[in-house]
Amino acid sequence: MQLFVLCHQNNHRFVFAYPARVRADLPDHLELVCPFDQDTDWYYPNEVQASAGNAAVPGAVIGGLIGIVGGPLGMILGGMIGGGLGAKAQQEDQERANAFNAS
């Protein structure tokens, strides 16, 4: 799950790292620097949104790399298994993002 805000100056979305599962886990305010214009501003928990990360792609790549040992068929099977595991991780990440946004 990625937490993000919209820059107050240019309305660009930017991601920041903070270990929060719900908005109540955030401090009363966050001082963040927009990477697009270097503007420092205060953001409040109600301005923070969450989105799912890209968990499926790394799973498929890792599965495919592991499958190299098994040759072309191993790469295909490894990629499919890794992609399936990554899709499950993606679904769980989306559920965490939905729970954060509903908080």
N, C-alpha and C positions, 0 to 999 in steps of 0.2 A: 504494500500500500504506500502510495506517495501522498504527502500533504502538500498543498499548494495554496497560493493566494494570487489575487490579481493586483498588480502594481497600481497604486493610487494615481501615479503620474501618467502612465502610458497604457494602462489596462492590459499589459502583457501578463500572461500566466507564468509564475515561476515556482519551482519546487524547492522545498527546504526539508531538512532532516530534523525530526523531533519524535521521541518515542511516546506517541499518544495513541490510545485505542479509541477514545471518545473525546469530545471537546472538553469535558471536565478535567481531563488529564493535562490540558494546556494551561499555561500561566494566564493571569488576567490580561496580559498584553505581551506581544512579541516585538522586539525591535529587529527588523529585517532590512537587508540591503538588496534592492532590485538589481539583478545582474545585467539588465539591459541599459539602465541609465545611471546606475550607482547611487540612486536616491535612497536614503535611509528614512524609514517611516515606521510608525507604530501600527501593528495589526492586532485585531482582537479575535477571540475564538470564533465568533459568529461569522468572520470573514474567511476562515480557513475551511477548505474543502479537501476531500480525499478522492483519489482515483486508483484503480488497480495498476500495478506495474506490468511488466512483460515477462511473466514467469514461464510461459509455454515455450518460447523460442530457445532459451538456454537448455531446457530439458531435452528438446529434440536434438540439439547440437551435441550435448554430452552423450546422449544415447547413441547417436550415430558414430561418435568417436570411439565409444566403447565397442560398438559393433564392428569396427574396422578389423578387429581380431578375427571375426567370423567371415571376413570377405564381404563381397557385395550383398549377399543375402543377410549377413550379420549387420551390415550398416543399415539396411532397410528395416529390419526387425528392431534393431536398437533405436533407430530414429522414431519408429512408431511407438515403442514402449516409452521412450523418453518424452515424446510429444504428449502421450496420454497422461503421464505423470505431471508434465508441465501444465496441461490443460486443467487438471484437478487443482494444482497449486494456483492457477490463474482464477479459477472459480472461487476458491477460498479467499484469495486476495480481494476479489470483487465483493464478496460478502462482508469482509472486514471494512472495505471502503464504504459500502452501503450503511453498515452499522454506525460508522463514524459520522457520515452525513446526516443520518437520522437523529443523532444525539444533540 
